[in-house]
Amino acid sequence: MTLTTLAVLVPLLPFLGAVAGLLLGRIAPGFVRPLAVLPTLVAFALAVTVAVRQGTGPATDAGTRLTPTGSVPVDLAVHLDGFSVLIAVLVALVASCVQIYSTGYLRDDPRYPSYAALVSLFTAAMLLVVYSGDLMVLLVGWEVMGICSYFLVGHYWETPEARAASLKAFLVTKLGDVPFLIGIFALGADAGTFRINGVLTAAASGQLHHPTLIALLLLGGVAGKSAQFPLHTWLPDAMAGPTPVSALIHAATMVAAGIYFVARLLPVLELSAAALAVLAAMAAVTMIGSALAALAQDDIKRVLAYSTIGQLGYMAGALAVGNRSAAVFHLLTHGAFKALLFLAAGVVIHAAGTNSLATMSRMRDLRSRVPDAMWTMAIALAALAALPPFSGFFSKESVLRAAEYAAEGHQAHVPSAVGWTVLVAGLLTALLTAAYATRLFLLCFRGSGGEAPAAHRTPVVMNAVLWVLAIPALALGVTAGKLPQWFDGTSLAPTLATSVLGVGLALVGVLITYAAWRHTETRANRVPIGAVVAPDSVEPAATEAAAIAAHPQVYGDIAGAPDPADPGRLLLGPLHRHAVHGFGLDVLYSRAFVRPVLAAASLVRFLDREVVETYVRTAGGIPRLLGLLVRRAQTGNVQTYLSVLLGGSVVLAVLAVLVASGA
């Protein structure tokens, strides 16, 4: 079997599994779980095979013309290189782990068949984006992911938080997709092709006439999909969906698509220094703002959501300084440890019966209940904080190294100011990241107070998945020396300066957070809080749904009950009340966009009801009135008809005489 055929089968198998799962979900429920897990596992095996066979050799391109369009042609094309094959392995691995984890997490959910089918379709769409060699085909996968996210985030549609979050995610990402679509059309028109290789060739030969405009339009879609400032506000609210969905969106699909797209088309962005400056500013604000917000959140999943936004900011920063190898390397390591963090958080929520860190900090026995989740989450948080020798250290330091290189003026097409912006923001974010990672671990597993009302047994399959993902979270960084051969040859090894600064700031963040926690813990009155805990037989998803319903404040604009032992409040000081609400961006958008749109809709409704419908009713009422009069005249009395006829004749005669006399 050829390499191209194997690559086509990778996204095709999850798609067929999704279709079969939807068709057989009701008539043959016993096949739902095999149809969810097996196609994704086989796709993972095929993705590994494709990666091994492609190796470090030249890129493989194949395609066929779909249909004549009369203008720019559209091809069903496959492009395989080191970037695409490794990202495909990550997507298939995380999707397989999520599907296996979900068999225990949603074991009794009546909507599991549709959920599993949507996860498979989500996976197929992302794999299509990764392997596609044509921008229009890539756009199909891009849009399918948006639709799947809408349904998956709204899985608990009984809760208003989930319904609002799914709608918000759909609308915000579509807001970014509008300029993205225009940018793709403009790019295809300038290059004369939608084939990615053709676009890059046109960029290298100077055939693109509007590079700045095209780059800025494309960045609009990337900001929406990859949750970058200012279109990042949908991602924290999307945590109202099931935890496995959060893991899939944050680790391997949806948000990763924007970064991967920019990495593929980076030569186009490098034609515009203005576009690189905008990307760098966007990344810097995203990194710092999301890290401050993560330090203030009470909900464990919202902390991880803001963490994802910040790590995507690192990747965007690496792209802004012209180093896509560092960006994709961090994308790979982040996918491993972020999937582990979310799935471990699902186990913790199952055991605690709540998403609230303030409540967890009042449970002294949580660490003994879920030791697997505690140890694997410790590995993932260490990787997130970029502590050596965990994988996040190598990838984050490669980003800082790339920024340092650009700041010194060694990177062609990249202004040194862009490099300094990314470097300073990256170092400050390293400090904040270590702080909120330490805070999350302390509040989860070092709490004091009473015991939770009931104990849960975590399904074995969920713990097994955690340890599988712990392996790449711990060891993936050691591949830093091999990856340049798979990418474009750029070195990913950290320099001594960035290593010392990055690790030093991370350790400072750990120490000051621990000191703040010890200070607040000794002063706090640790009164146990009764958690909402379901019976032991209830599935984890039901526990999470109950926690969302019982703690709606963590998904809305109102902060949860303050915890006197929260070190984040001490570290942020007066900034805390702003950071907990995401610095009021949702309120700003509501006043600047939502309210005017609703007011305009109310005006249109008023005009339609009171003005347009008035004319319509009048135009229809006059003939109806005339018909009523005529109908009333039809009495059936011959004498009446003769009288009317005679009267009419007299009137006509009089009129004739008057007209004749006047003439």
VOGU-3710 file (C-alpha; in Angstrom, 3 decimals, decimal comma):
1> mtlttlavlv> 0,000/0,000/0,000  1,394/3,377/-1,008  2,224/6,075/1,502  -0,465/8,361/0,068  -3,133/5,671/0,420  -2,178/5,116/4,048  -2,394/8,857/4,682  -5,889/8,998/3,152  -7,037/6,169/5,407  -5,944/7,988/8,576
11> pllpflgava> -8,767/10,598/8,551  -11,143/8,309/6,655  -11,327/5,630/9,367  -12,554/7,927/12,189  -15,043/9,456/9,741  -16,464/6,044/8,844  -16,540/5,143/12,535  -18,547/8,296/13,223  -21,069/7,503/10,484  -21,438/3,884/11,608
21> glllgriapg> -21,775/4,941/15,253  -24,578/7,366/14,432  -26,441/4,758/12,340  -26,065/1,903/14,843  -26,298/3,896/18,065  -29,946/3,018/18,679  -30,450/-0,257/16,844  -27,206/-1,942/17,978  -25,834/-0,126/21,076  -23,333/-2,909/21,753
31> fvrplavlpt> -21,291/-1,814/18,734  -21,014/1,838/19,798  -17,898/1,536/21,957  -15,939/-0,648/19,511  -16,873/1,728/16,686  -15,644/4,656/18,785  -12,344/3,157/19,911  -11,152/0,752/17,187  -11,182/3,088/14,139  -9,303/5,737/16,094
41> lvafalavtv> -6,751/3,219/17,346  -6,221/1,876/13,822  -5,881/5,456/12,570  -3,212/6,017/15,236  -1,328/2,917/14,090  -1,548/4,070/10,471  -0,397/7,578/11,434  2,665/6,075/13,122  3,303/3,974/10,009  3,026/7,038/7,783
51> avrqgtgpat> 5,427/8,939/10,062  7,977/6,121/10,005  7,783/5,683/6,228  7,910/9,414/5,539  10,751/9,897/8,016  13,113/12,769/7,384  12,976/12,480/3,617  11,653/15,034/1,136  8,006/15,992/1,341  5,461/13,762/-0,361
61> dagtrltptg> 2,774/15,441/-2,481  -0,115/13,847/-4,312  -3,428/15,182/-5,528  -6,239/14,943/-8,004  -8,443/17,631/-9,506  -11,895/17,526/-7,914  -13,809/19,440/-10,566  -13,254/22,364/-12,931  -14,159/25,618/-11,198  -13,685/28,082/-14,021
71> svpvdlavhl> -11,103/30,016/-12,016  -8,700/28,856/-9,306  -8,812/25,026/-9,261  -9,496/22,958/-6,151  -7,531/19,731/-5,669  -7,968/16,828/-3,310  -4,319/16,911/-2,281  -2,143/15,334/0,406  1,054/16,902/1,695  3,310/14,864/3,983
81> dgfsvliavl> 6,388/16,242/5,693  7,937/16,105/9,155  5,512/18,670/10,562  2,334/17,012/9,314  3,160/13,396/10,126  4,204/14,139/13,717  1,149/16,321/14,372  -1,046/13,549/12,959  0,508/11,058/15,397  -0,235/13,453/18,282
91> valvascvqi> -3,853/13,975/17,163  -4,517/10,264/16,756  -2,841/9,410/20,085  -4,796/11,973/22,097  -8,050/11,081/20,325  -7,509/7,384/21,070  -6,830/8,119/24,734  -9,923/10,336/24,921  -12,136/7,676/23,340  -10,835/4,981/25,704
101> ystgylrddp> -11,135/7,308/28,711  -14,688/8,211/27,696  -15,819/4,585/27,818  -15,420/4,838/31,574  -16,224/8,494/32,002  -19,560/8,370/30,147  -20,292/4,695/30,596  -24,002/5,178/31,396  -24,657/8,391/29,474  -27,680/7,883/27,169
111> rypsyaalvs> -26,146/10,330/24,692  -22,842/8,472/24,517  -23,415/7,204/20,916  -23,766/10,713/19,508  -20,921/11,941/21,731  -18,534/9,228/20,528  -19,503/9,816/16,899  -18,867/13,547/17,222  -15,466/12,921/18,819  -14,566/10,639/15,896
121> lftaamllvv> -15,765/13,247/13,399  -13,810/15,911/15,277  -10,688/13,752/15,015  -11,218/13,099/11,308  -11,632/16,830/10,638  -8,377/17,694/12,417  -6,493/14,945/10,590  -7,871/16,323/7,322  -6,471/19,747/8,240  -3,086/18,217/9,070
131> ysgdlmvllv> -2,653/16,126/5,917  -4,367/18,454/3,430  -2,280/19,959/0,660  -5,042/22,272/-0,594  -6,399/25,278/1,298  -10,025/24,694/0,295  -9,958/21,089/1,492  -8,254/22,286/4,667  -11,091/24,777/5,090  -13,606/21,909/5,098
141> gwevmgicsy> -11,906/20,271/8,076  -11,525/23,688/9,717  -15,289/24,335/9,597  -16,307/20,797/10,575  -14,277/21,182/13,760  -16,215/24,332/14,603  -19,534/22,524/14,207  -18,389/19,522/16,268  -17,143/21,794/19,050  -20,571/23,430/19,223
151> flvghywetp> -22,301/20,110/19,883  -19,622/18,669/22,173  -19,283/21,749/24,381  -23,077/21,741/24,715  -23,227/18,060/25,672  -24,804/18,915/29,039  -27,452/20,967/27,274  -29,739/20,731/30,320  -27,547/23,345/32,037  -27,793/26,948/30,803
161> earaaslkaf> -24,010/27,299/31,216  -23,334/24,584/28,628  -25,866/26,006/26,170  -24,429/29,508/26,492  -20,836/28,227/26,218  -21,502/26,219/23,056  -23,220/29,164/21,393  -20,436/31,535/22,432  -17,734/29,197/21,123  -19,512/28,876/17,792
171> lvtklgdvpf> -20,140/32,603/17,322  -16,676/33,812/18,387  -14,835/31,288/16,217  -17,112/32,082/13,274  -16,363/35,779/13,800  -12,711/34,960/13,179  -13,534/32,638/10,285  -15,039/35,464/8,198  -11,724/37,310/7,594  -10,001/33,924/7,431
181> ligifalgad> -12,195/32,865/4,503  -11,644/36,176/2,716  -7,897/35,795/3,275  -7,853/32,322/1,735  -9,734/33,558/-1,332  -7,366/36,513/-1,680  -4,353/34,227/-1,276  -5,643/31,824/-3,913  -6,393/34,695/-6,301  -2,897/36,175/-5,923
191> agtfringvl> -1,102/32,828/-6,150  -3,369/31,378/-8,846  -3,771/28,157/-6,850  -5,074/26,836/-3,547  -2,351/24,176/-3,373  -0,166/24,981/-0,354  3,038/24,219/-2,242  1,931/26,539/-5,039  1,142/29,292/-2,545  4,577/28,966/-0,928
201> taaasgqlhh> 6,233/29,014/-4,349  4,317/32,181/-5,230  5,379/33,760/-1,936  9,026/32,922/-2,545  8,934/34,369/-6,065  7,192/37,595/-5,008  3,910/36,922/-6,827  1,721/37,875/-3,836  0,575/41,447/-4,354  -1,137/42,015/-0,983
211> ptliallllg> 0,920/40,077/1,586  0,133/42,316/4,577  -3,609/42,342/3,965  -3,704/38,599/3,379  -1,623/37,869/6,482  -3,792/40,036/8,730  -6,995/38,446/7,397  -5,610/34,968/8,048  -4,560/35,970/11,568  -8,190/36,822/12,319
221> gvagksaqfp> -9,183/33,201/11,822  -6,162/31,973/13,739  -7,012/34,244/16,684  -10,528/32,792/16,815  -9,621/29,141/16,391  -6,510/29,165/18,572  -8,059/31,421/21,244  -5,620/34,313/20,958  -6,318/37,839/22,146  -8,816/39,366/21,509
231> lhtwlpdama> -10,908/36,325/20,430  -9,900/34,030/23,290  -12,892/34,536/25,579  -14,806/31,488/24,315  -12,268/28,932/25,525  -12,633/29,279/29,337  -16,426/29,103/29,070  -16,150/26,014/26,871  -15,104/24,122/30,012  -18,813/23,577/30,672
241> gptpvsalih> -18,497/20,567/28,352  -17,331/17,100/29,455  -13,713/16,866/30,572  -12,643/14,473/27,754  -13,930/17,019/25,236  -11,836/19,694/26,941  -8,787/17,460/26,671  -9,386/16,862/22,969  -9,987/20,526/22,121  -7,030/21,817/24,124
251> aatmvaagiy> -4,454/19,176/23,349  -4,814/18,040/19,763  -7,688/19,619/17,834  -9,400/22,965/17,309  -6,955/25,307/19,061  -3,944/23,496/17,598  -5,303/23,973/14,074  -4,590/27,704/13,969  -0,982/27,313/15,095  -0,405/24,484/12,624
261> fvarllpvle> -1,917/26,554/9,802  0,398/29,502/10,470  3,366/27,119/10,690  2,515/25,750/7,249  2,129/29,241/5,727  4,829/31,036/7,723  6,720/32,161/4,564  3,599/34,124/3,592  3,540/35,955/6,933  7,285/36,629/6,758
271> lsaaalavla> 6,651/38,814/3,705  5,061/41,389/6,037  6,923/42,829/9,003  3,654/44,440/10,115  1,929/41,064/10,287  4,779/39,617/12,370  4,576/42,603/14,722  0,818/42,125/15,118  1,309/38,411/15,779  4,016/39,153/18,365
281> amaavtmigs> 1,867/41,730/20,163  -1,090/39,360/20,104  1,056/36,561/21,530  2,582/38,761/24,255  -0,768/40,069/25,499  -2,236/36,558/25,343  0,615/35,015/27,332  0,690/37,511/30,172  -3,048/38,161/30,420  -4,018/34,485/30,425
291> alaalaqddi> -1,373/33,628/33,032  -2,675/36,340/35,373  -6,245/35,141/34,832  -5,254/31,519/35,505  -3,761/32,563/38,847  -7,163/33,897/39,946  -9,580/31,167/38,792  -11,441/28,949/41,257  -12,571/26,285/38,785  -9,879/23,701/38,052
301> krvlaystig> -10,817/23,414/34,382  -10,826/27,172/33,850  -7,282/27,315/35,241  -6,255/24,755/32,630  -8,198/26,616/29,942  -6,333/29,862/30,578  -3,157/27,800/30,704  -3,865/26,531/27,190  -4,393/30,085/25,964  -1,018/31,081/27,393
311> qlgymagala> 0,833/28,118/25,907  -0,708/28,816/22,519  0,661/32,322/22,994  4,148/30,808/23,279  3,612/28,983/19,986  2,325/32,135/18,293  5,360/33,980/19,648  7,707/31,397/18,151  5,982/31,852/14,786  6,248/35,643/15,113
321> vgnrsaavfh> 10,035/35,345/15,388  10,136/33,075/12,351  10,828/29,715/14,018  8,099/27,230/13,176  10,176/24,305/14,440  10,056/25,652/17,999  6,331/26,368/17,654  5,463/22,862/16,450  7,793/21,276/19,011  5,951/23,085/21,798
331> llthgafkal> 2,668/22,111/20,162  3,686/18,438/20,407  4,806/18,537/24,030  1,877/20,717/25,080  -0,563/18,282/23,490  0,818/15,455/25,625  0,900/17,159/29,018  -2,297/19,190/28,514  -4,320/16,091/27,608  -2,922/14,478/30,745
341> lflaagvvih> -3,853/17,509/32,857  -7,464/17,567/31,717  -8,015/13,831/32,033  -6,417/13,845/35,488  -8,660/16,786/36,396  -11,632/14,629/35,396  -10,564/11,989/37,909  -10,132/14,637/40,609  -13,579/16,126/39,889  -15,053/12,635/40,090
351> aagtnslatm> -13,500/12,068/43,501  -14,202/15,527/44,946  -17,657/15,996/43,446  -16,853/19,594/42,544  -14,824/21,699/40,124  -14,061/24,309/42,785  -10,491/24,585/44,054  -11,782/26,375/47,155  -13,808/23,287/48,024  -10,979/20,877/47,189
361> srmrdlrsrv> -8,612/22,805/49,454  -10,904/21,869/52,362  -10,528/18,119/51,700  -7,473/16,710/53,384  -7,882/13,189/51,996  -8,134/13,917/48,277  -4,513/12,977/47,586  -4,977/9,544/49,143  -8,153/8,904/47,165  -6,682/9,515/43,719
371> pdamwtmaia> -2,929/8,789/43,924  -2,691/8,031/40,204  -4,216/11,389/39,310  -2,005/13,173/41,845  1,281/11,762/40,551  0,435/12,074/36,863  -0,876/15,596/37,366  2,369/16,455/39,181  4,309/15,275/36,109  2,092/17,302/33,772
381> laalaalppf> 2,252/20,438/35,935  6,044/20,183/36,101  6,090/19,975/32,303  3,737/22,964/32,125  6,002/24,948/34,450  8,959/24,035/32,174  11,008/22,386/34,908  13,811/20,097/33,719  13,905/17,282/32,731  10,226/17,286/31,740
391> sgffskesvl> 9,165/17,780/28,133  7,819/21,306/28,571  11,272/22,543/29,588  12,849/21,652/26,246  10,054/22,979/24,062  9,507/26,218/25,990  13,224/26,916/26,099  13,377/26,395/22,327  10,782/29,167/21,990  12,801/31,464/24,266
401> raaeyaaegh> 15,949/30,619/22,334  14,260/31,528/19,053  13,070/34,832/20,558  16,575/35,597/21,856  18,028/34,849/18,425  15,561/37,216/16,744  16,089/39,911/19,400  19,777/39,957/18,569  18,903/40,672/14,925  20,007/37,326/13,515
411> qahvpsavgw> 16,641/36,251/12,068  15,971/37,493/8,550  12,664/39,294/7,914  12,010/39,594/11,678  12,496/43,008/13,379  14,521/42,808/16,581  11,677/44,552/18,445  9,483/41,557/17,686  12,089/39,250/19,207  12,401/41,373/22,356
421> tvlvagllta> 8,614/41,510/22,743  8,285/37,733/22,628  11,343/37,143/24,826  10,292/39,481/27,647  6,691/38,272/27,585  7,843/34,650/27,518  10,108/35,080/30,534  7,442/36,871/32,563  4,906/34,198/31,616  7,334/31,489/32,734
431> lltaayatrl> 7,235/32,996/36,233  3,430/33,236/36,244  2,963/29,767/34,765  5,000/28,151/37,517  2,994/30,154/40,064  -0,462/29,030/38,939  0,710/25,451/38,337  2,000/25,304/41,925  -1,198/26,899/43,233  -3,359/24,345/41,435
441> fllcfrgsgg> -1,411/21,404/42,866  -1,411/22,781/46,423  -5,120/23,541/46,470  -5,989/20,153/44,963  -3,772/17,810/46,916  -2,467/19,657/49,980  -5,790/20,728/51,438  -6,755/20,641/55,091  -10,101/20,357/56,795  -12,622/17,547/56,755
451> eapaahrtpv> -13,144/14,552/54,546  -15,405/14,508/51,538  -18,812/12,987/52,297  -18,331/9,940/50,089  -15,557/8,073/48,299  -15,450/7,130/44,637  -13,714/4,335/42,809  -12,130/5,581/39,615  -12,579/3,196/36,658  -9,332/1,388/35,872
461> vmnavlwvla> -9,430/2,454/32,233  -9,282/6,127/33,246  -6,180/5,646/35,420  -4,509/3,565/32,701  -4,911/6,370/30,182  -3,270/8,799/32,620  -0,118/6,732/32,850  0,012/6,255/29,075  0,006/10,028/28,570  2,514/10,527/31,394
471> ipalalgvta> 5,204/8,873/29,260  5,370/11,555/26,516  4,772/14,310/29,089  7,898/13,133/30,868  10,123/11,948/28,031  9,122/13,736/24,811  11,583/16,538/25,441  14,569/14,250/24,924  13,698/14,144/21,218  14,775/17,792/20,849
481> gklpqwfdgt> 18,036/16,676/19,286  16,269/14,506/16,681  13,385/16,773/15,674  15,395/19,245/13,522  15,887/16,404/11,046  12,092/16,063/10,802  11,481/19,788/10,503  13,515/22,388/8,628  16,865/21,779/10,303  16,574/24,602/12,844
491> slaptlatsv> 18,267/23,768/16,133  15,905/23,348/19,094  18,537/23,094/21,820  18,174/25,792/24,512  20,970/28,239/25,163  22,566/28,685/28,572  21,118/32,180/29,021  17,512/31,243/28,279  17,794/28,059/30,339  19,093/29,874/33,408
501> lgvglalvgv> 16,559/32,673/33,096  13,610/30,418/32,289  14,265/27,812/34,963  15,263/30,457/37,497  12,037/32,384/37,016  10,028/29,159/37,152  11,645/28,208/40,448  10,966/31,689/41,803  7,311/31,268/40,841  7,152/27,911/42,623
511> lityaawrht> 8,806/29,200/45,789  6,821/32,414/46,174  3,555/30,583/45,559  4,446/27,949/48,126  5,413/30,640/50,631  2,152/32,516/49,969  0,183/29,287/50,412  1,897/28,502/53,733  1,201/32,033/54,924  -2,481/31,967/53,992
521> etranrvpig> -2,962/28,365/55,154  -1,793/29,145/58,678  -4,129/32,134/58,922  -7,210/30,516/57,376  -9,969/28,909/59,358  -10,285/25,623/57,493  -13,956/24,834/57,943  -14,932/21,806/55,842  -17,334/22,423/52,987  -19,889/19,799/52,076
531> avvapdsvep> -19,203/18,848/48,477  -21,805/17,669/46,036  -20,825/14,013/45,713  -22,893/11,420/43,928  -23,182/7,773/45,027  -20,350/5,454/44,133  -22,296/3,831/41,316  -22,811/7,076/39,435  -20,589/7,636/36,413  -17,961/10,425/36,504
541> aateaaaiaa> -19,758/12,460/33,839  -22,864/12,632/36,009  -20,723/13,895/38,890  -19,280/16,619/36,691  -22,715/17,592/35,386  -23,950/17,872/38,975  -20,919/19,963/39,898  -21,578/22,358/37,018  -25,220/22,694/38,009  -24,290/23,211/41,676
551> hpqvygdiag> -21,533/25,750/40,979  -22,753/27,872/38,066  -20,776/30,839/39,315  -17,495/29,408/38,043  -18,849/29,450/34,501  -20,390/32,897/34,639  -19,340/36,423/35,444  -19,553/35,977/39,222  -16,533/34,656/41,081  -16,900/31,713/43,409
561> apdpadpgrl> -16,813/31,984/47,181  -13,383/33,375/48,163  -10,981/30,969/49,784  -8,939/32,574/52,583  -6,114/30,100/51,916  -5,856/30,864/48,190  -2,305/32,083/47,481  -3,501/33,630/44,216  -5,384/36,324/46,115  -2,249/37,272/48,037
571> llgplhrhav> 0,009/37,246/44,971  -2,305/39,274/42,739  -3,549/41,710/45,381  -6,000/44,265/43,971  -5,486/42,802/40,494  -7,263/39,617/41,574  -10,816/40,923/41,222  -10,083/41,959/37,630  -8,195/38,799/36,705  -10,929/36,501/37,989
581> hgfgldvlys> -13,291/37,979/35,378  -10,771/37,824/32,562  -10,116/41,573/32,907  -13,673/42,371/31,894  -13,345/41,564/28,194  -16,681/39,761/28,160  -18,367/42,803/29,706  -16,644/45,050/27,171  -17,759/42,882/24,262  -21,260/42,744/25,665
591> rafvrpvlaa> -21,487/46,529/25,806  -19,680/47,214/22,545  -21,147/44,474/20,362  -23,825/42,303/21,956  -26,060/45,088/23,261  -25,934/47,159/20,039  -26,747/44,055/17,996  -29,649/43,177/20,290  -30,864/46,779/20,153  -30,676/46,749/16,358
601> aslvrfldre> -32,550/43,443/16,323  -35,252/44,936/18,562  -35,548/47,932/16,223  -35,865/45,690/13,192  -38,474/43,595/14,969  -40,432/46,749/15,866  -40,281/48,078/12,305  -41,268/44,727/10,910  -44,194/44,334/13,301  -45,485/47,909/13,512
611> vvetyvrtag> -44,630/49,365/10,102  -44,192/46,657/7,485  -46,939/44,442/8,835  -49,267/47,488/9,061  -48,973/48,083/5,324  -49,346/44,382/4,630  -52,436/44,161/6,816  -53,891/47,297/5,168  -53,232/46,030/1,659  -54,917/42,765/2,518
621> giprllgllv> -57,720/44,387/4,495  -59,082/46,674/1,744  -59,964/43,855/-0,696  -61,351/41,902/2,226  -63,589/44,883/3,175  -64,794/45,307/-0,412  -65,543/41,643/-0,593  -67,527/41,900/2,620  -69,620/44,743/1,211  -70,285/42,881/-2,010
631> rraqtgnvqt> -71,152/39,756/-0,083  -73,633/41,686/2,029  -75,248/43,037/-1,152  -75,945/39,496/-2,346  -79,233/39,053/-0,474  -81,011/36,829/-3,032  -84,033/39,238/-3,172  -85,009/40,023/-6,812  -86,868/43,158/-5,803  -83,718/44,521/-4,144
641> ylsvllggsv> -81,652/43,787/-7,253  -84,244/45,580/-9,501  -84,340/48,571/-7,152  -80,551/48,864/-7,223  -80,542/48,470/-11,011  -83,208/51,184/-11,385  -81,398/53,509/-8,986  -78,156/53,002/-10,838  -79,819/53,719/-14,157  -81,260/56,968/-12,803
651> vlavlavlva> -77,855/58,023/-11,494  -76,218/57,268/-14,838  -78,943/59,205/-16,684  -78,497/62,244/-14,446  -74,741/62,117/-14,928  -75,198/61,908/-18,697  -77,473/64,949/-18,717  -75,047/66,930/-16,593  -72,125/66,034/-18,817  -74,106/66,888/-21,986
661> sga> -75,259/70,247/-20,595  -71,765/71,102/-19,529  -70,409/70,358/-22,978
//
